[in-house]
Amino acid sequence: MNHLPDSLFDTIESAHEYVGLLAEVVSAARQDLEADISRERGSEFPRRLDAIRLASYNLAGCGKTMVRLKRLSRFRDCCDSGESFGCNRCGLL
């Protein structure tokens, strides 16, 4: 009998796929904000520029978290042996 996932995160693989998609969306949004920052420089509305910079900063933090999650996913895929001190094959600790 085949078991179908009840939710998006019913399997580890589906959760990792979601994190990958989220990382792509965060990166695209950050690129859009950087374009907005370039466009708003010299604007007569400095608070708008500050708000865009703050949003970009927050997305940068989110992006760093996504990178860490991807690294953990790579570690799990490579190092399924259960060792807790890292992997000799991929070098992740």
Biopython code that builds the backbone (N, CA, C, O; Angstrom):
import numpy as np
from Bio.PDB.StructureBuilder import StructureBuilder

atoms = [
    (1, "MET", "N", (0.835, -1.176, 0.000)),
    (1, "MET", "CA", (0.000, 0.000, 0.000)),
    (1, "MET", "C", (0.886, 1.248, 0.000)),
    (1, "MET", "O", (1.782, 1.378, 0.834)),
    (2, "ASN", "N", (0.637, 2.146, -0.920)),
    (2, "ASN", "CA", (1.411, 3.373, -1.025)),
    (2, "ASN", "C", (0.897, 4.399, -0.024)),
    (2, "ASN", "O", (-0.308, 4.598, 0.134)),
    (3, "HIS", "N", (1.831, 5.031, 0.632)),
    (3, "HIS", "CA", (1.476, 6.078, 1.587)),
    (3, "HIS", "C", (1.672, 7.422, 0.912)),
    (3, "HIS", "O", (2.780, 7.746, 0.485)),
    (4, "LEU", "N", (0.615, 8.205, 0.811)),
    (4, "LEU", "CA", (0.694, 9.541, 0.241)),
    (4, "LEU", "C", (0.840, 10.555, 1.368)),
    (4, "LEU", "O", (0.173, 10.440, 2.396)),
    (5, "PRO", "N", (1.707, 11.545, 1.183)),
    (5, "PRO", "CA", (1.879, 12.551, 2.233)),
    (5, "PRO", "C", (0.580, 13.314, 2.486)),
    (5, "PRO", "O", (-0.130, 13.676, 1.547)),
    (6, "ASP", "N", (0.279, 13.553, 3.758)),
    (6, "ASP", "CA", (-0.904, 14.323, 4.131)),
    (6, "ASP", "C", (-0.663, 15.823, 4.080)),
    (6, "ASP", "O", (-1.606, 16.608, 3.971)),
    (7, "SER", "N", (0.588, 16.213, 4.158)),
    (7, "SER", "CA", (0.911, 17.630, 4.137)),
    (7, "SER", "C", (2.217, 17.836, 3.384)),
    (7, "SER", "O", (2.910, 16.887, 3.016)),
    (8, "LEU", "N", (2.523, 19.098, 3.172)),
    (8, "LEU", "CA", (3.740, 19.453, 2.451)),
    (8, "LEU", "C", (4.990, 18.926, 3.142)),
    (8, "LEU", "O", (5.962, 18.581, 2.469)),
    (9, "PHE", "N", (4.988, 18.856, 4.471)),
    (9, "PHE", "CA", (6.167, 18.463, 5.226)),
    (9, "PHE", "C", (6.044, 17.064, 5.804)),
    (9, "PHE", "O", (6.616, 16.775, 6.855)),
    (10, "ASP", "N", (5.314, 16.206, 5.139)),
    (10, "ASP", "CA", (5.145, 14.852, 5.628)),
    (10, "ASP", "C", (6.440, 14.044, 5.502)),
    (10, "ASP", "O", (6.649, 13.077, 6.234)),
    (11, "THR", "N", (7.300, 14.448, 4.576)),
    (11, "THR", "CA", (8.591, 13.777, 4.420)),
    (11, "THR", "C", (9.715, 14.802, 4.531)),
    (11, "THR", "O", (9.513, 15.990, 4.281)),
    (12, "ILE", "N", (10.875, 14.341, 4.900)),
    (12, "ILE", "CA", (12.044, 15.222, 4.975)),
    (12, "ILE", "C", (12.380, 15.770, 3.599)),
    (12, "ILE", "O", (12.754, 16.935, 3.461)),
    (13, "GLU", "N", (12.248, 14.935, 2.588)),
    (13, "GLU", "CA", (12.575, 15.366, 1.229)),
    (13, "GLU", "C", (11.680, 16.514, 0.784)),
    (13, "GLU", "O", (12.156, 17.460, 0.156)),
    (14, "SER", "N", (10.382, 16.442, 1.102)),
    (14, "SER", "CA", (9.484, 17.522, 0.695)),
    (14, "SER", "C", (9.808, 18.815, 1.445)),
    (14, "SER", "O", (9.682, 19.905, 0.886)),
    (15, "ALA", "N", (10.219, 18.698, 2.691)),
    (15, "ALA", "CA", (10.613, 19.884, 3.447)),
    (15, "ALA", "C", (11.871, 20.509, 2.857)),
    (15, "ALA", "O", (11.967, 21.733, 2.774)),
    (16, "HIS", "N", (12.831, 19.694, 2.447)),
    (16, "HIS", "CA", (14.057, 20.217, 1.831)),
    (16, "HIS", "C", (13.759, 20.867, 0.487)),
    (16, "HIS", "O", (14.353, 21.887, 0.138)),
    (17, "GLU", "N", (12.843, 20.277, -0.261)),
    (17, "GLU", "CA", (12.455, 20.871, -1.543)),
    (17, "GLU", "C", (11.814, 22.241, -1.313)),
    (17, "GLU", "O", (12.087, 23.193, -2.044)),
    (18, "TYR", "N", (10.964, 22.330, -0.294)),
    (18, "TYR", "CA", (10.329, 23.598, 0.043)),
    (18, "TYR", "C", (11.361, 24.652, 0.430)),
    (18, "TYR", "O", (11.257, 25.804, 0.010)),
    (19, "VAL", "N", (12.350, 24.268, 1.222)),
    (19, "VAL", "CA", (13.399, 25.203, 1.628)),
    (19, "VAL", "C", (14.160, 25.699, 0.400)),
    (19, "VAL", "O", (14.504, 26.877, 0.312)),
    (20, "GLY", "N", (14.423, 24.794, -0.548)),
    (20, "GLY", "CA", (15.103, 25.203, -1.776)),
    (20, "GLY", "C", (14.292, 26.215, -2.568)),
    (20, "GLY", "O", (14.841, 27.200, -3.062)),
    (21, "LEU", "N", (13.002, 25.984, -2.694)),
    (21, "LEU", "CA", (12.135, 26.924, -3.400)),
    (21, "LEU", "C", (12.057, 28.258, -2.662)),
    (21, "LEU", "O", (12.077, 29.323, -3.280)),
    (22, "LEU", "N", (11.968, 28.189, -1.348)),
    (22, "LEU", "CA", (11.931, 29.417, -0.551)),
    (22, "LEU", "C", (13.223, 30.215, -0.728)),
    (22, "LEU", "O", (13.184, 31.442, -0.814)),
    (23, "ALA", "N", (14.349, 29.541, -0.781)),
    (23, "ALA", "CA", (15.634, 30.223, -0.983)),
    (23, "ALA", "C", (15.654, 30.954, -2.329)),
    (23, "ALA", "O", (16.170, 32.067, -2.423)),
    (24, "GLU", "N", (15.096, 30.335, -3.363)),
    (24, "GLU", "CA", (15.031, 30.985, -4.676)),
    (24, "GLU", "C", (14.160, 32.237, -4.630)),
    (24, "GLU", "O", (14.515, 33.263, -5.210)),
    (25, "VAL", "N", (13.031, 32.155, -3.948)),
    (25, "VAL", "CA", (12.121, 33.301, -3.850)),
    (25, "VAL", "C", (12.769, 34.433, -3.053)),
    (25, "VAL", "O", (12.645, 35.601, -3.422)),
    (26, "VAL", "N", (13.449, 34.096, -1.980)),
    (26, "VAL", "CA", (14.136, 35.105, -1.171)),
    (26, "VAL", "C", (15.208, 35.800, -2.006)),
    (26, "VAL", "O", (15.344, 37.022, -1.946)),
    (27, "SER", "N", (15.960, 35.039, -2.773)),
    (27, "SER", "CA", (17.005, 35.616, -3.620)),
    (27, "SER", "C", (16.413, 36.549, -4.673)),
    (27, "SER", "O", (16.938, 37.638, -4.905)),
    (28, "ALA", "N", (15.331, 36.130, -5.303)),
    (28, "ALA", "CA", (14.688, 36.969, -6.325)),
    (28, "ALA", "C", (14.133, 38.255, -5.707)),
    (28, "ALA", "O", (14.253, 39.329, -6.296)),
    (29, "ALA", "N", (13.533, 38.145, -4.534)),
    (29, "ALA", "CA", (12.988, 39.325, -3.863)),
    (29, "ALA", "C", (14.105, 40.282, -3.479)),
    (29, "ALA", "O", (13.955, 41.499, -3.587)),
    (30, "ARG", "N", (15.208, 39.735, -3.036)),
    (30, "ARG", "CA", (16.344, 40.592, -2.652)),
    (30, "ARG", "C", (16.911, 41.323, -3.871)),
    (30, "ARG", "O", (17.283, 42.492, -3.772)),
    (31, "GLN", "N", (16.979, 40.646, -5.015)),
    (31, "GLN", "CA", (17.444, 41.300, -6.247)),
    (31, "GLN", "C", (16.501, 42.431, -6.639)),
    (31, "GLN", "O", (16.945, 43.499, -7.060)),
    (32, "ASP", "N", (15.202, 42.194, -6.499)),
    (32, "ASP", "CA", (14.225, 43.252, -6.792)),
    (32, "ASP", "C", (14.414, 44.445, -5.869)),
    (32, "ASP", "O", (14.341, 45.593, -6.308)),
    (33, "LEU", "N", (14.657, 44.178, -4.594)),
    (33, "LEU", "CA", (14.866, 45.274, -3.646)),
    (33, "LEU", "C", (16.147, 46.043, -3.951)),
    (33, "LEU", "O", (16.186, 47.266, -3.817)),
    (34, "GLU", "N", (17.188, 45.334, -4.359)),
    (34, "GLU", "CA", (18.430, 46.024, -4.726)),
    (34, "GLU", "C", (18.201, 46.944, -5.920)),
    (34, "GLU", "O", (18.759, 48.041, -5.973)),
    (35, "ALA", "N", (17.383, 46.507, -6.881)),
    (35, "ALA", "CA", (17.038, 47.367, -8.022)),
    (35, "ALA", "C", (16.238, 48.576, -7.541)),
    (35, "ALA", "O", (16.441, 49.690, -8.024)),
    (36, "ASP", "N", (15.333, 48.356, -6.593)),
    (36, "ASP", "CA", (14.561, 49.469, -6.022)),
    (36, "ASP", "C", (15.465, 50.455, -5.305)),
    (36, "ASP", "O", (15.260, 51.666, -5.394)),
    (37, "ILE", "N", (16.461, 49.948, -4.598)),
    (37, "ILE", "CA", (17.407, 50.827, -3.905)),
    (37, "ILE", "C", (18.150, 51.697, -4.905)),
    (37, "ILE", "O", (18.311, 52.899, -4.690)),
    (38, "SER", "N", (18.601, 51.096, -5.993)),
    (38, "SER", "CA", (19.305, 51.859, -7.024)),
    (38, "SER", "C", (18.404, 52.941, -7.620)),
    (38, "SER", "O", (18.846, 54.062, -7.872)),
    (39, "ARG", "N", (17.148, 52.592, -7.838)),
    (39, "ARG", "CA", (16.206, 53.531, -8.428)),
    (39, "ARG", "C", (15.868, 54.668, -7.469)),
    (39, "ARG", "O", (15.659, 55.800, -7.906)),
    (40, "GLU", "N", (15.811, 54.386, -6.171)),
    (40, "GLU", "CA", (15.391, 55.377, -5.179)),
    (40, "GLU", "C", (16.517, 56.290, -4.700)),
    (40, "GLU", "O", (16.260, 57.276, -4.009)),
    (41, "ARG", "N", (17.762, 55.971, -5.060)),
    (41, "ARG", "CA", (18.866, 56.848, -4.638)),
    (41, "ARG", "C", (18.652, 58.235, -5.239)),
    (41, "ARG", "O", (18.328, 58.371, -6.418)),
    (42, "GLY", "N", (18.836, 59.237, -4.427)),
    (42, "GLY", "CA", (18.640, 60.607, -4.890)),
    (42, "GLY", "C", (17.172, 61.013, -4.915)),
    (42, "GLY", "O", (16.831, 62.094, -5.395)),
    (43, "SER", "N", (16.316, 60.161, -4.404)),
    (43, "SER", "CA", (14.888, 60.457, -4.363)),
    (43, "SER", "C", (14.610, 61.525, -3.317)),
    (43, "SER", "O", (15.417, 61.755, -2.416)),
    (44, "GLU", "N", (13.484, 62.160, -3.446)),
    (44, "GLU", "CA", (13.093, 63.158, -2.458)),
    (44, "GLU", "C", (12.420, 62.528, -1.239)),
    (44, "GLU", "O", (11.955, 63.235, -0.344)),
    (45, "PHE", "N", (12.370, 61.185, -1.210)),
    (45, "PHE", "CA", (11.746, 60.462, -0.105)),
    (45, "PHE", "C", (12.765, 59.543, 0.562)),
    (45, "PHE", "O", (12.778, 58.342, 0.292)),
    (46, "PRO", "N", (13.622, 60.089, 1.429)),
    (46, "PRO", "CA", (14.677, 59.269, 2.048)),
    (46, "PRO", "C", (14.140, 58.159, 2.954)),
    (46, "PRO", "O", (14.791, 57.128, 3.117)),
    (47, "ARG", "N", (12.966, 58.360, 3.541)),
    (47, "ARG", "CA", (12.412, 57.319, 4.416)),
    (47, "ARG", "C", (12.012, 56.080, 3.606)),
    (47, "ARG", "O", (12.105, 54.955, 4.098)),
    (48, "ARG", "N", (11.573, 56.291, 2.381)),
    (48, "ARG", "CA", (11.238, 55.155, 1.516)),
    (48, "ARG", "C", (12.498, 54.337, 1.238)),
    (48, "ARG", "O", (12.470, 53.107, 1.280)),
    (49, "LEU", "N", (13.600, 55.028, 0.954)),
    (49, "LEU", "CA", (14.867, 54.343, 0.717)),
    (49, "LEU", "C", (15.306, 53.583, 1.971)),
    (49, "LEU", "O", (15.791, 52.456, 1.869)),
    (50, "ASP", "N", (15.145, 54.176, 3.133)),
    (50, "ASP", "CA", (15.488, 53.497, 4.383)),
    (50, "ASP", "C", (14.639, 52.241, 4.580)),
    (50, "ASP", "O", (15.148, 51.212, 5.025)),
    (51, "ALA", "N", (13.360, 52.320, 4.254)),
    (51, "ALA", "CA", (12.473, 51.158, 4.404)),
    (51, "ALA", "C", (12.874, 50.033, 3.456)),
    (51, "ALA", "O", (12.847, 48.862, 3.832)),
    (52, "ILE", "N", (13.243, 50.384, 2.237)),
    (52, "ILE", "CA", (13.670, 49.366, 1.263)),
    (52, "ILE", "C", (14.979, 48.732, 1.720)),
    (52, "ILE", "O", (15.153, 47.519, 1.612)),
    (53, "ARG", "N", (15.892, 49.542, 2.227)),
    (53, "ARG", "CA", (17.152, 49.002, 2.741)),
    (53, "ARG", "C", (16.923, 48.063, 3.922)),
    (53, "ARG", "O", (17.585, 47.030, 4.030)),
    (54, "LEU", "N", (16.005, 48.408, 4.795)),
    (54, "LEU", "CA", (15.689, 47.551, 5.937)),
    (54, "LEU", "C", (15.103, 46.216, 5.464)),
    (54, "LEU", "O", (15.465, 45.159, 5.982)),
    (55, "ALA", "N", (14.216, 46.265, 4.499)),
    (55, "ALA", "CA", (13.641, 45.027, 3.953)),
    (55, "ALA", "C", (14.738, 44.170, 3.309)),
    (55, "ALA", "O", (14.746, 42.950, 3.473)),
    (56, "SER", "N", (15.647, 44.795, 2.590)),
    (56, "SER", "CA", (16.752, 44.067, 1.962)),
    (56, "SER", "C", (17.648, 43.427, 3.019)),
    (56, "SER", "O", (18.079, 42.284, 2.864)),
    (57, "TYR", "N", (17.924, 44.156, 4.080)),
    (57, "TYR", "CA", (18.744, 43.637, 5.176)),
    (57, "TYR", "C", (18.085, 42.409, 5.801)),
    (57, "TYR", "O", (18.746, 41.400, 6.049)),
    (58, "ASN", "N", (16.783, 42.500, 6.053)),
    (58, "ASN", "CA", (16.060, 41.373, 6.652)),
    (58, "ASN", "C", (16.035, 40.166, 5.719)),
    (58, "ASN", "O", (16.163, 39.030, 6.176)),
    (59, "LEU", "N", (15.875, 40.396, 4.434)),
    (59, "LEU", "CA", (15.911, 39.285, 3.481)),
    (59, "LEU", "C", (17.305, 38.671, 3.400)),
    (59, "LEU", "O", (17.439, 37.468, 3.176)),
    (60, "ALA", "N", (18.336, 39.481, 3.578)),
    (60, "ALA", "CA", (19.696, 38.943, 3.582)),
    (60, "ALA", "C", (19.865, 37.958, 4.734)),
    (60, "ALA", "O", (20.466, 36.897, 4.566)),
    (61, "GLY", "N", (19.340, 38.305, 5.893)),
    (61, "GLY", "CA", (19.400, 37.394, 7.038)),
    (61, "GLY", "C", (18.635, 36.112, 6.765)),
    (61, "GLY", "O", (19.088, 35.023, 7.116)),
    (62, "CYS", "N", (17.490, 36.244, 6.147)),
    (62, "CYS", "CA", (16.690, 35.067, 5.793)),
    (62, "CYS", "C", (17.447, 34.205, 4.777)),
    (62, "CYS", "O", (17.432, 32.977, 4.861)),
    (63, "GLY", "N", (18.105, 34.856, 3.824)),
    (63, "GLY", "CA", (18.887, 34.130, 2.826)),
    (63, "GLY", "C", (20.033, 33.352, 3.447)),
    (63, "GLY", "O", (20.325, 32.232, 3.027)),
    (64, "LYS", "N", (20.682, 33.936, 4.445)),
    (64, "LYS", "CA", (21.770, 33.232, 5.133)),
    (64, "LYS", "C", (21.241, 31.990, 5.847)),
    (64, "LYS", "O", (21.901, 30.952, 5.874)),
    (65, "THR", "N", (20.062, 32.105, 6.414)),
    (65, "THR", "CA", (19.446, 30.951, 7.068)),
    (65, "THR", "C", (19.162, 29.859, 6.049)),
    (65, "THR", "O", (19.368, 28.679, 6.334)),
    (66, "MET", "N", (18.691, 30.235, 4.865)),
    (66, "MET", "CA", (18.402, 29.251, 3.812)),
    (66, "MET", "C", (19.681, 28.528, 3.383)),
    (66, "MET", "O", (19.660, 27.322, 3.135)),
    (67, "VAL", "N", (20.788, 29.259, 3.294)),
    (67, "VAL", "CA", (22.069, 28.644, 2.929)),
    (67, "VAL", "C", (22.468, 27.616, 3.983)),
    (67, "VAL", "O", (22.926, 26.523, 3.647)),
    (68, "ARG", "N", (22.296, 27.963, 5.251)),
    (68, "ARG", "CA", (22.624, 27.020, 6.331)),
    (68, "ARG", "C", (21.754, 25.773, 6.246)),
    (68, "ARG", "O", (22.240, 24.657, 6.427)),
    (69, "LEU", "N", (20.476, 25.963, 5.975)),
    (69, "LEU", "CA", (19.579, 24.820, 5.863)),
    (69, "LEU", "C", (19.955, 23.925, 4.693)),
    (69, "LEU", "O", (19.869, 22.701, 4.792)),
    (70, "LYS", "N", (20.371, 24.529, 3.587)),
    (70, "LYS", "CA", (20.809, 23.736, 2.436)),
    (70, "LYS", "C", (22.055, 22.930, 2.778)),
    (70, "LYS", "O", (22.182, 21.770, 2.387)),
    (71, "ARG", "N", (22.975, 23.554, 3.512)),
    (71, "ARG", "CA", (24.184, 22.831, 3.909)),
    (71, "ARG", "C", (23.847, 21.657, 4.810)),
    (71, "ARG", "O", (24.425, 20.579, 4.670)),
    (72, "LEU", "N", (22.920, 21.859, 5.729)),
    (72, "LEU", "CA", (22.503, 20.762, 6.594)),
    (72, "LEU", "C", (21.844, 19.649, 5.783)),
    (72, "LEU", "O", (22.024, 18.466, 6.071)),
    (73, "SER", "N", (21.093, 20.037, 4.781)),
    (73, "SER", "CA", (20.444, 19.048, 3.917)),
    (73, "SER", "C", (21.496, 18.241, 3.161)),
    (73, "SER", "O", (21.389, 17.019, 3.047)),
    (74, "ARG", "N", (22.503, 18.927, 2.649)),
    (74, "ARG", "CA", (23.583, 18.242, 1.928)),
    (74, "ARG", "C", (24.315, 17.287, 2.859)),
    (74, "ARG", "O", (24.676, 16.178, 2.466)),
    (75, "PHE", "N", (24.531, 17.724, 4.088)),
    (75, "PHE", "CA", (25.183, 16.877, 5.085)),
    (75, "PHE", "C", (24.345, 15.630, 5.344)),
    (75, "PHE", "O", (24.880, 14.523, 5.395)),
    (76, "ARG", "N", (23.048, 15.801, 5.506)),
    (76, "ARG", "CA", (22.172, 14.667, 5.769)),
    (76, "ARG", "C", (22.173, 13.696, 4.598)),
    (76, "ARG", "O", (22.199, 12.482, 4.801)),
    (77, "ASP", "N", (22.146, 14.216, 3.376)),
    (77, "ASP", "CA", (22.134, 13.354, 2.194)),
    (77, "ASP", "C", (23.437, 12.571, 2.044)),
    (77, "ASP", "O", (23.423, 11.407, 1.644)),
    (78, "CYS", "N", (24.548, 13.204, 2.361)),
    (78, "CYS", "CA", (25.858, 12.575, 2.189)),
    (78, "CYS", "C", (26.208, 11.689, 3.377)),
    (78, "CYS", "O", (26.833, 10.642, 3.212)),
    (79, "CYS", "N", (25.814, 12.095, 4.546)),
    (79, "CYS", "CA", (26.323, 11.497, 5.772)),
    (79, "CYS", "C", (25.227, 10.800, 6.560)),
    (79, "CYS", "O", (25.040, 11.078, 7.744)),
    (80, "ASP", "N", (24.529, 9.932, 5.936)),
    (80, "ASP", "CA", (23.426, 9.254, 6.602)),
    (80, "ASP", "C", (23.903, 8.137, 7.534)),
    (80, "ASP", "O", (23.102, 7.322, 7.992)),
    (81, "SER", "N", (25.188, 8.103, 7.809)),
    (81, "SER", "CA", (25.733, 7.024, 8.628)),
    (81, "SER", "C", (25.437, 7.204, 10.111)),
    (81, "SER", "O", (25.617, 6.276, 10.899)),
    (82, "GLY", "N", (24.981, 8.401, 10.497)),
    (82, "GLY", "CA", (24.655, 8.634, 11.895)),
    (82, "GLY", "C", (25.823, 9.158, 12.714)),
    (82, "GLY", "O", (25.682, 9.349, 13.922)),
    (83, "GLU", "N", (26.967, 9.395, 12.095)),
    (83, "GLU", "CA", (28.100, 9.943, 12.830)),
    (83, "GLU", "C", (27.798, 11.379, 13.221)),
    (83, "GLU", "O", (27.205, 12.126, 12.443)),
    (84, "SER", "N", (28.200, 11.764, 14.415)),
    (84, "SER", "CA", (27.879, 13.106, 14.888)),
    (84, "SER", "C", (29.041, 14.086, 14.768)),
    (84, "SER", "O", (28.912, 15.233, 15.195)),
    (85, "PHE", "N", (30.151, 13.675, 14.210)),
    (85, "PHE", "CA", (31.319, 14.552, 14.160)),
    (85, "PHE", "C", (31.693, 14.970, 12.752)),
    (85, "PHE", "O", (32.827, 15.388, 12.519)),
    (86, "GLY", "N", (30.781, 14.872, 11.819)),
    (86, "GLY", "CA", (31.063, 15.332, 10.475)),
    (86, "GLY", "C", (31.326, 14.190, 9.527)),
    (86, "GLY", "O", (31.247, 13.016, 9.890)),
    (87, "CYS", "N", (31.635, 14.554, 8.326)),
    (87, "CYS", "CA", (31.770, 13.578, 7.254)),
    (87, "CYS", "C", (33.143, 13.674, 6.620)),
    (87, "CYS", "O", (33.613, 14.767, 6.305)),
    (88, "ASN", "N", (33.770, 12.559, 6.438)),
    (88, "ASN", "CA", (35.065, 12.538, 5.773)),
    (88, "ASN", "C", (34.924, 12.653, 4.264)),
    (88, "ASN", "O", (35.868, 13.048, 3.580)),
    (89, "ARG", "N", (33.742, 12.309, 3.736)),
    (89, "ARG", "CA", (33.529, 12.370, 2.278)),
    (89, "ARG", "C", (33.298, 13.778, 1.795)),
    (89, "ARG", "O", (33.916, 14.200, 0.818)),
    (90, "CYS", "N", (32.417, 14.526, 2.457)),
    (90, "CYS", "CA", (32.076, 15.860, 1.961)),
    (90, "CYS", "C", (32.741, 16.979, 2.747)),
    (90, "CYS", "O", (32.744, 18.124, 2.294)),
    (91, "GLY", "N", (33.294, 16.685, 3.894)),
    (91, "GLY", "CA", (34.002, 17.684, 4.684)),
    (91, "GLY", "C", (33.125, 18.569, 5.550)),
    (91, "GLY", "O", (33.626, 19.464, 6.230)),
    (92, "LEU", "N", (31.817, 18.329, 5.533)),
    (92, "LEU", "CA", (30.929, 19.134, 6.365)),
    (92, "LEU", "C", (31.020, 18.679, 7.804)),
    (92, "LEU", "O", (31.137, 17.489, 8.093)),
    (93, "LEU", "N", (30.965, 19.643, 8.696)),
    (93, "LEU", "CA", (30.992, 19.348, 10.122)),
    (93, "LEU", "C", (29.669, 19.675, 10.751)),
    (93, "LEU", "O", (29.496, 19.493, 11.956)),
]
sb = StructureBuilder()
sb.init_structure("model")
sb.init_model(0)
sb.init_chain("A")
sb.init_seg("    ")
for serial, (resi, resn, name, xyz) in enumerate(atoms, 1):
    if name == "N":
        sb.init_residue(resn, " ", resi, " ")
    sb.init_atom(name, np.array(xyz, "f"), 0.0, 1.0, " ", f" {name:<3s}", serial, name[0])
structure = sb.get_structure()
